[in-house]
Structure formats: C-alpha cells, structure tokens
Amino acid sequence: RLFRLIVDVDLVVQDNRSNIMKMRNKFFLKFIFSTFRKYLVVYSLMLVSLNLNANSSGEMNGIKFQDIKGFENQWKLVTVRYRKDNQELRFIYANKKAQKALEKGSNSYPDGSTFAKVAYLAQPDPAFESSLSPSQVRRFQFMVKDSKKYKESNGWGYALFNDLGKINPEPEKDQIMACHSCHSIIPERDYVFSTHRNLLNTMPQNKTHPYPIEVEEVSVSSLPEKIKQHLPKIFTYILKVNSSLTKNVFQGTLDEIKPTLAKITATKKLPVLFLSDDLKKYTLIYPEDLKIECDDEGAKGLFVVSINSLLEERTNKVHFCQAY
C-alpha cells in the first residue's frame, strides 16, 4: 500500500509538472507573440513616419526653405498686409534686388529678385483688446525671379511652407500654378502684389484697376449633385465664376476668393459658385434670407452662407454678414 501510494503521488507530481510545463510553454508563446505584435506595430509606425517626413520635405519648386531661412534678419521689411477673411497679418521681406526694383516702382524685376512672406494669425492683445497683434506663425511663402527656370509661370517661382518649413499635403504642382494664376491678374506690376511704402512720407499707390471676376448665369439643375444639395430650393439659377483662376485651385485659392464672391452675392442677391475645372474643389456662397438686412461695420448688408469644399470631400459652412 505504501509503495502504491508513493507511485500514485509520483504520478500526480509528474502530471502536475506536465501541466505546468504546458501552461508555461503556452504563456511563453503568448508572450512572444504579443511582444512581436507590439514591435511590428511600432516598426510600421516608424515606416509611416519616415514616409511622411520624406513626403513633407522642406523643398518646393526647386526652392529650399533652409536656403532662405533667416531672411527676416538679412532682408528689409518692405510692406505689411492684413487679410480680413482669415485674420492674418502678413509681413513681406525683399532681398536687395527686389527691394531696389520695388522702391523704384518698377514694372520689371531682375532675375534673382526674391520676396519672402511670413503669415501670422492676428489675435487681440489681452492687455489691449481693441488691438490686434501677431501671435503664431501660420506659413511662409516665397517668390523667386528666374526667367528661364520659371518660364511657365511668367518668370516667377513660387513655394509655400507651413510653420515648420515643410510643404503641405496637397499636390505641389496645384499649389504652384494656383499661386501663378492669382498673381497673373496684375501683369502691369510684373505679377507682384506688394507696393512700396515709406511710412514717414505719403507715397502714391501704384495704379491698379480692380480685377474683374467674370460670372455667367447657369441653371442649378446643371450643377454637380454635391453642390445642388446645399442650395435652398428658391434658387433655380446661380452665378458661376468664369475665370482662369479655376484652372489651378488649392485650399488657399478657395479661402482668398471668398470675400470677392460674398460681395457679388450680396450685390446681385444670387448664389455665386467658384468651381475648379476638375470639379473637385469649390466655394459656394448664397444669401441666407433676402428679406433680412444686417449691419456690416456700419454698412447695410445681407446674411450669407459660405460653403468651402476641403480635402477628403469634407465641407466647411460659415454664416456672416456681407455689405452690398
């Protein structure tokens, strides 16, 4: 009996050892698999990060951000502009070649002329609420004159970078040609919007005629469904922009054209559509209520609705008062 008991105990011990080994092996395999999966995820994220960094370089259109970085310490600040549509203060700097031509009021800039623009978000000063001051950098923009290299865009090379000096995700060619399309409205100033300002003296402004935005009346039924769905049923016709600006469009184009379209909408009392030629990007503005007037900084206006298409088919809807 004692022998049998010893044998039984030994069998139980061996059986327990076997179960423990199985559990340990199972736990070990699970640990190995879990660890491998974690490292696989980390490795995948590293590859994605490296790919993103490669795609968001600091070079556009042959213009390297690093080569012009620090311009604010070497070049002269030639003018400041404020954009009402996105509350941006824009400081424009010029290298010596561009500065000399600008100060002469020249309508032709020599090769090598370069302008650099840094855009800041303008926000109220906490210590002086009625005053706007530059807060954070939003973007950098450059114009470089090289008649041979940039022949396609009237001799000017354009480059846009975010606040970190990296390019934006939209196609590079679209951004470059959109800049070119916008600047092409002022050929009489060699496609340069900036004008010379001497703050200590009264300087006459360069004579520039307002750029006419041509529109044509089109039936709502002829519009893409994604646009028709936004329009109130009372409108059967709208005004559609007919301009070279629709050929090359990126998000900045939609933002910059909005105030002009809003003015047309408030004046004509009709919706206005700016639609890219590829039918992918648009800005639509329409009167919210034709019977209700509003006050736009002392001027009579209408409440209007602005709808911008964004990347990945998203839209942004804004209501505001527009003077007419």
C-alpha positions as CSV (number, residue, x, y, z in Angstrom):
1,R,0.0,0.0,0.0
2,L,2.8,2.3,0.9
3,F,4.5,1.6,-2.4
4,R,1.3,2.1,-4.3
5,L,0.7,5.4,-2.5
6,I,4.2,6.5,-3.4
7,V,3.7,5.6,-7.1
8,D,0.3,7.5,-7.2
9,V,1.9,10.6,-5.6
10,D,4.7,10.4,-8.1
11,L,2.3,10.1,-11.0
12,V,0.3,13.1,-9.7
13,V,3.5,15.1,-9.4
14,Q,4.6,14.2,-12.9
15,D,1.1,15.0,-14.2
16,N,1.2,18.4,-12.5
17,R,4.7,19.1,-13.9
18,S,3.4,18.3,-17.4
19,N,0.5,20.7,-16.9
20,I,2.8,23.4,-15.5
21,M,5.2,22.9,-18.5
22,K,2.2,23.2,-20.9
23,M,1.0,26.3,-19.2
24,R,4.5,27.8,-19.1
25,N,5.0,27.0,-22.8
26,K,1.6,28.5,-23.6
27,F,2.3,31.6,-21.6
28,F,5.8,31.9,-23.2
29,L,4.4,31.6,-26.8
30,K,1.7,34.1,-26.0
31,F,4.3,36.5,-24.6
32,I,6.5,36.1,-27.6
33,F,3.5,36.6,-30.0
34,S,2.3,39.7,-28.0
35,T,5.8,41.2,-28.0
36,F,6.3,40.6,-31.7
37,R,3.0,42.2,-32.5
38,K,3.9,45.3,-30.4
39,Y,7.2,45.7,-32.1
40,L,5.6,45.1,-35.5
41,V,3.2,48.0,-34.8
42,V,6.0,50.2,-33.6
43,Y,8.1,49.3,-36.7
44,S,5.1,50.0,-39.0
45,L,4.5,53.4,-37.4
46,M,8.2,54.2,-37.8
47,L,8.0,53.4,-41.5
48,V,4.9,55.6,-41.9
49,S,6.6,58.4,-40.0
50,L,9.7,58.1,-42.2
51,N,7.5,58.1,-45.3
52,L,5.6,61.2,-44.1
53,N,8.8,63.0,-43.4
54,A,10.0,62.1,-46.9
55,N,6.8,63.5,-48.4
56,S,6.8,66.6,-46.3
57,S,10.2,67.9,-47.2
58,G,11.4,71.5,-47.0
59,E,11.7,72.0,-50.7
60,M,9.2,73.1,-53.3
61,N,9.6,74.1,-56.9
62,G,13.4,73.9,-56.6
63,I,13.2,76.4,-53.7
64,K,14.6,75.1,-50.4
65,F,13.3,76.5,-47.1
66,Q,16.7,76.1,-45.5
67,D,18.4,78.3,-48.1
68,I,16.1,81.3,-47.4
69,K,15.6,80.6,-43.6
70,G,16.6,83.6,-41.6
71,F,15.6,86.2,-44.2
72,E,14.0,88.4,-41.6
73,N,17.4,89.2,-40.2
74,Q,19.1,90.0,-43.5
75,W,16.4,91.5,-45.8
76,K,14.3,94.6,-45.5
77,L,10.7,94.6,-44.4
78,V,9.0,96.3,-47.3
79,T,5.3,96.1,-46.5
80,V,2.7,94.6,-44.3
81,R,-0.7,93.3,-45.3
82,Y,-3.8,92.2,-43.4
83,R,-6.2,89.5,-44.8
84,K,-9.7,90.0,-43.5
85,D,-11.0,86.6,-44.5
86,N,-8.7,84.6,-42.2
87,Q,-7.3,87.3,-39.8
88,E,-3.7,87.1,-41.0
89,L,-1.0,89.7,-40.7
90,R,1.5,89.2,-43.5
91,F,5.0,90.7,-43.3
92,I,6.7,90.9,-46.7
93,Y,10.5,91.0,-46.9
94,A,12.6,91.6,-50.1
95,N,16.2,90.9,-50.9
96,K,18.3,93.8,-52.3
97,K,17.4,93.2,-55.9
98,A,13.7,93.0,-55.3
99,Q,13.9,95.9,-52.8
100,K,15.5,98.3,-55.3
101,A,13.0,97.4,-58.1
102,L,10.1,97.8,-55.7
103,E,11.3,101.2,-54.4
104,K,11.7,102.5,-57.9
105,G,8.1,101.5,-58.7
106,S,9.5,99.2,-61.5
107,N,7.2,97.0,-63.5
108,S,10.0,94.6,-64.2
109,Y,12.1,92.7,-61.7
110,P,15.6,91.4,-62.5
111,D,16.5,87.7,-62.1
112,G,17.5,86.9,-58.6
113,S,14.8,89.1,-57.0
114,T,13.2,87.3,-54.1
115,F,10.3,88.1,-51.8
116,A,9.6,86.3,-48.6
117,K,6.3,86.4,-46.8
118,V,5.6,85.2,-43.3
119,A,1.9,85.0,-42.2
120,Y,0.9,85.4,-38.6
121,L,-2.5,84.8,-37.0
122,A,-3.7,88.1,-35.7
123,Q,-5.3,88.0,-32.3
124,P,-6.4,90.6,-29.7
125,D,-3.8,91.7,-27.3
126,P,-5.0,90.6,-23.8
127,A,-3.7,93.9,-22.4
128,F,-5.4,96.0,-25.1
129,E,-8.4,94.1,-26.5
130,S,-9.2,96.6,-29.3
131,S,-5.7,96.0,-30.8
132,L,-4.7,93.0,-32.9
133,S,-1.2,91.7,-32.7
134,P,0.7,88.8,-34.5
135,S,0.6,85.6,-32.5
136,Q,1.6,82.4,-34.1
137,V,3.3,81.7,-37.5
138,R,1.0,80.0,-40.0
139,R,3.0,79.8,-43.1
140,F,5.9,81.0,-45.2
141,Q,5.7,81.9,-48.9
142,F,8.5,82.7,-51.4
143,M,8.7,84.3,-54.8
144,V,11.9,83.9,-56.8
145,K,12.6,85.5,-60.2
146,D,14.3,83.3,-62.7
147,S,13.1,84.0,-66.2
148,K,14.4,80.8,-67.8
149,K,13.7,78.3,-64.9
150,Y,10.2,79.5,-64.3
151,K,9.2,80.5,-67.8
152,E,5.9,78.6,-67.4
153,S,4.8,81.0,-64.6
154,N,5.9,84.3,-66.1
155,G,9.4,84.0,-64.7
156,W,8.5,83.6,-61.0
157,G,8.9,80.5,-58.9
158,Y,6.5,80.1,-56.0
159,A,6.9,78.0,-52.9
160,L,4.7,77.5,-49.8
161,F,5.8,76.0,-46.5
162,N,4.0,75.5,-43.2
163,D,5.1,76.9,-39.9
164,L,7.7,74.2,-39.6
165,G,9.2,74.8,-43.0
166,K,7.6,71.7,-44.6
167,I,5.4,71.5,-47.7
168,N,1.7,71.0,-47.5
169,P,0.0,67.7,-48.4
170,E,-1.8,69.0,-51.5
171,P,-0.2,68.3,-54.9
172,E,2.9,70.5,-55.4
173,K,2.0,71.4,-59.0
174,D,-1.5,72.5,-58.0
175,Q,-0.2,74.9,-55.3
176,I,2.4,76.4,-57.6
177,M,0.1,77.0,-60.5
178,A,-2.6,78.3,-58.2
179,C,-0.2,80.9,-56.9
180,H,0.7,81.8,-60.5
181,S,-3.0,82.1,-61.5
182,C,-3.6,84.5,-58.7
183,H,-0.6,86.7,-59.4
184,S,-1.4,86.7,-63.1
185,I,-4.1,89.3,-62.5
186,I,-1.5,92.0,-62.1
187,P,0.9,91.8,-65.1
188,E,1.4,95.5,-65.0
189,R,3.4,95.1,-61.8
190,D,5.3,92.1,-63.0
191,Y,2.9,89.9,-61.1
192,V,3.9,91.4,-57.7
193,F,1.2,92.5,-55.3
194,S,3.5,94.3,-52.9
195,T,3.9,98.0,-53.4
196,H,6.5,100.3,-51.9
197,R,5.5,102.1,-48.6
198,N,7.6,104.7,-46.8
199,L,5.7,105.2,-43.5
200,L,7.3,108.6,-42.9
201,N,6.1,110.1,-46.2
202,T,2.9,109.9,-48.1
203,M,3.5,107.7,-51.1
204,P,1.1,107.5,-54.1
205,Q,-0.2,104.0,-54.6
206,N,0.5,102.1,-57.8
207,K,-2.4,102.5,-60.2
208,T,-4.1,99.1,-60.5
209,H,-7.5,98.5,-61.8
210,P,-9.7,96.1,-59.8
211,Y,-9.6,92.6,-61.2
212,P,-13.0,91.9,-62.8
213,I,-14.4,88.5,-61.8
214,E,-16.4,87.3,-64.8
215,V,-19.6,85.3,-63.9
216,E,-22.1,83.6,-66.0
217,E,-25.7,82.6,-65.2
218,V,-26.2,78.8,-65.1
219,S,-29.1,76.6,-64.2
220,V,-29.0,74.8,-60.8
221,S,-30.0,71.6,-62.5
222,S,-26.7,71.6,-64.4
223,L,-24.6,71.6,-61.2
224,P,-23.0,68.5,-59.6
225,E,-25.2,66.9,-57.0
226,K,-22.8,67.6,-54.2
227,I,-23.3,71.3,-54.8
228,K,-27.0,71.3,-55.5
229,Q,-27.7,69.7,-52.1
230,H,-26.5,72.8,-50.3
231,L,-28.7,75.3,-52.2
232,P,-32.1,76.5,-51.0
233,K,-34.9,75.4,-53.3
234,I,-35.9,79.0,-54.1
235,F,-32.9,79.4,-56.4
236,T,-33.1,77.9,-59.9
237,Y,-30.2,79.9,-61.3
238,I,-26.9,80.9,-59.9
239,L,-23.8,82.9,-61.0
240,K,-20.8,80.7,-61.8
241,V,-17.2,82.2,-62.0
242,N,-15.7,82.0,-65.4
243,S,-12.0,82.7,-65.0
244,S,-8.6,81.3,-65.5
245,L,-8.4,81.1,-61.7
246,T,-10.5,77.9,-61.8
247,K,-7.8,76.0,-63.7
248,N,-5.4,75.5,-60.8
249,V,-7.0,75.5,-57.4
250,F,-5.8,74.6,-53.9
251,Q,-7.3,75.3,-50.5
252,G,-5.7,78.8,-50.3
253,T,-7.5,79.8,-53.5
254,L,-10.9,79.0,-52.0
255,D,-10.2,81.0,-48.9
256,E,-8.8,84.0,-50.8
257,I,-11.7,84.2,-53.3
258,K,-14.4,84.1,-50.7
259,P,-14.6,87.8,-49.9
260,T,-15.0,88.7,-53.6
261,L,-17.7,86.1,-54.1
262,A,-19.5,87.3,-51.0
263,K,-19.6,90.8,-52.3
264,I,-21.1,89.7,-55.6
265,T,-23.7,87.6,-53.8
266,A,-24.8,90.5,-51.6
267,T,-25.0,92.9,-54.6
268,K,-26.7,90.5,-57.1
269,K,-28.8,88.7,-54.5
270,L,-27.9,85.4,-56.1
271,P,-25.7,82.5,-55.2
272,V,-22.2,82.5,-56.6
273,L,-20.1,79.4,-57.3
274,F,-16.4,79.1,-57.8
275,L,-15.7,75.6,-59.1
276,S,-12.4,74.2,-60.1
277,D,-12.1,72.8,-63.6
278,D,-11.6,69.3,-62.3
279,L,-14.9,69.6,-60.3
280,K,-13.3,68.6,-57.1
281,K,-12.9,71.9,-55.2
282,Y,-15.4,74.7,-54.8
283,T,-16.6,77.7,-52.8
284,L,-20.3,78.4,-52.8
285,I,-21.9,81.5,-51.3
286,Y,-25.6,82.2,-51.2
287,P,-28.0,84.7,-49.5
288,E,-29.4,83.2,-46.3
289,D,-32.6,85.4,-46.3
290,L,-33.2,88.1,-48.9
291,K,-35.7,89.9,-46.7
292,I,-33.5,90.4,-43.7
293,E,-30.7,93.0,-43.7
294,C,-27.7,93.2,-41.4
295,D,-25.1,95.7,-40.4
296,D,-21.5,95.1,-41.6
297,E,-19.3,97.6,-39.9
298,G,-21.8,100.4,-40.5
299,A,-22.9,99.4,-44.0
300,K,-26.1,97.6,-44.9
301,G,-25.7,94.0,-45.9
302,L,-27.2,90.6,-46.2
303,F,-26.6,87.4,-44.2
304,V,-24.9,85.0,-46.4
305,V,-23.7,81.4,-46.1
306,S,-20.3,80.2,-47.4
307,I,-19.5,76.6,-48.1
308,N,-16.0,75.5,-48.9
309,S,-15.0,72.1,-50.0
310,L,-12.0,70.7,-48.2
311,L,-9.7,67.8,-48.6
312,E,-11.3,64.3,-48.5
313,E,-14.7,65.6,-49.6
314,R,-15.4,67.5,-46.3
315,T,-17.1,70.8,-46.3
316,N,-16.9,73.9,-44.1
317,K,-20.1,76.0,-43.6
318,V,-19.9,79.6,-42.3
319,H,-22.6,82.3,-41.8
320,F,-21.7,86.0,-41.8
321,C,-23.0,89.5,-42.8
322,Q,-21.8,90.9,-46.1
323,A,-22.2,94.5,-47.1
324,Y,-23.6,95.3,-50.5
